Amino acid sequence: MQLTSYTDYSLRALIYIGALEQGKRTSIKEISRFYQLSNNHLQKIIHELGKRGYIETIRGRNGGIQMKMDPNDINVGQLVRETEDLNIVECFNQNHNCVISSVCKLKSVLYQANEAFLQVLDQYTLADLMMNKEELSRLLFSERS
């Protein structure tokens, strides 16, 4: 299964924000510059991550973006479910079934594959993705200091 750029950027943004030192904040501009992403696209992602309670966005002079949830409590599988359309083929959508779906085994096979994919992701948290936080911070923030 291929993840959309929306999910990819959501995960990358959370890794960046999660790697910040306690009490530090960042900005959309900083994240988009580091990853070389569209500022507008990232703005939508950050807004959605804030609505879902993963991060906190603070307006004003001393504002910025920081983690709201502990990275240990952010399940990768759950995040993917929230950001991806998991109807990977037409027959997963009840409103647009393929004409052979009643006799075709493909839907069942792909459903099992999709579930296996998500079960693996369910075993990991954001903290797991940032296991080597010191080295990660060096890569992410070397220019920031």
Number of C-alpha atoms within 10 A of each C-alpha: 9 8 12 13 12 16 18 13 19 21 20 15 21 22 21 22 22 23 24 18 10 9 7 12 17 15 17 20 15 13 21 18 12 13 13 10 14 13 15 12 14 19 15 13 20 23 13 15 22 17 12 12 11 20 22 20 19 13 9 7 6 7 13 15 18 25 24 15 13 13 21 12 12 18 17 22 17 15 20 21 12 12 19 15 10 16 13 15 14 13 20 17 12 9 8 10 13 14 9 10 14 10 8 12 10 13 17 13 11 17 16 12 13 15 13 12 13 16 13 11 16 16 11 17 20 19 19 15 17 18 12 11 16 11 11 17 17 13 10 18 14 9 8 7 5
